[in-house]
C-alpha cells in the first residue's frame, strides 16, 4: 500500500508562509518540465491522492524543496 504524500497540506503551508499560491499544475511543471501537461497533471494528482504505485524519493525531495517544507512533513513523520 502506497502512503499518500501530504502535498496539498504542503501547498497550503507554502501559501500561508509566502502569500503565493502553488497549484498542482505549477508544481507538476516544475517537477517534470519536459513531459506533456496531461502526463504531469496525472502524475501529481496520483501522488497527491495516494494513487501512485510507488513514491520516488527524488520526487518527494524535490517537492519538499519546491514547497519549502521538510521531507518528513510530506510523509507525515513527526519528531
C-alpha positions as CSV (number, residue, x, y, z in Angstrom):
1,X,0.0,0.0,0.0
2,X,1.4,3.4,-1.0
3,X,1.1,6.2,1.5
4,X,-0.3,9.5,0.4
5,X,2.2,12.3,0.4
6,X,0.8,15.5,2.2
7,X,1.2,17.6,-0.9
8,X,-2.0,19.5,-0.5
9,X,-1.0,20.4,3.0
10,X,2.4,21.4,1.9
11,X,1.0,23.6,-0.8
12,X,-1.3,25.3,1.7
13,X,1.7,25.8,4.1
14,X,3.6,27.3,1.3
15,X,0.8,29.7,0.5
16,X,0.4,30.6,4.2
17,X,4.1,31.3,4.5
18,X,4.7,33.1,1.3
19,X,1.4,34.5,0.3
20,X,1.9,32.8,-3.1
21,X,-0.4,30.0,-4.3
22,X,1.2,26.9,-5.8
23,X,-1.3,24.9,-7.9
24,X,-0.9,21.3,-8.7
25,X,-0.2,22.2,-12.3
26,X,2.6,24.7,-11.4
27,X,4.2,22.2,-9.1
28,X,4.0,19.4,-11.7
29,X,5.5,21.7,-14.4
30,X,8.5,22.4,-12.0
31,X,8.9,18.7,-11.3
32,X,8.6,17.3,-14.8
33,X,9.3,20.2,-17.2
34,X,9.9,18.0,-20.3
35,X,6.7,16.0,-20.1
36,X,3.3,16.7,-21.7
37,X,1.0,18.7,-19.5
38,X,-1.6,16.0,-19.3
39,X,1.0,13.5,-18.1
40,X,2.3,15.9,-15.5
41,X,-1.2,16.6,-14.3
42,X,-2.0,12.9,-13.8
43,X,1.3,12.2,-12.1
44,X,1.0,15.0,-9.5
45,X,-2.7,14.1,-8.9
46,X,-1.8,10.5,-8.3
47,X,0.9,11.5,-5.8
48,X,-1.4,13.9,-4.0
49,X,-4.3,11.4,-3.8
50,X,-2.2,8.4,-2.9
51,X,-2.8,6.5,-6.1
52,X,0.8,6.4,-7.2
53,X,2.1,2.8,-7.4
54,X,5.4,3.9,-5.8
55,X,6.9,7.1,-4.4
56,X,10.2,8.0,-5.8
57,X,12.4,9.6,-3.1
58,X,13.9,12.0,-5.6
59,X,10.4,13.3,-6.5
60,X,9.5,13.6,-2.8
61,X,12.7,15.5,-2.0
62,X,12.1,17.8,-5.0
63,X,8.5,18.5,-3.9
64,X,9.8,19.3,-0.4
65,X,12.4,21.7,-1.8
66,X,10.0,23.5,-4.1
67,X,7.4,23.9,-1.4
68,X,10.0,24.7,1.2
69,X,9.0,22.0,3.7
70,X,10.9,19.3,5.4
71,X,10.6,15.9,3.6
72,X,9.3,14.4,6.8
73,X,6.3,16.7,6.6
74,X,5.3,15.2,3.3
75,X,5.4,11.7,4.8
76,X,3.6,12.8,8.0
77,X,6.6,12.0,10.2
78,X,6.7,14.0,13.4
79,X,9.7,14.3,15.7
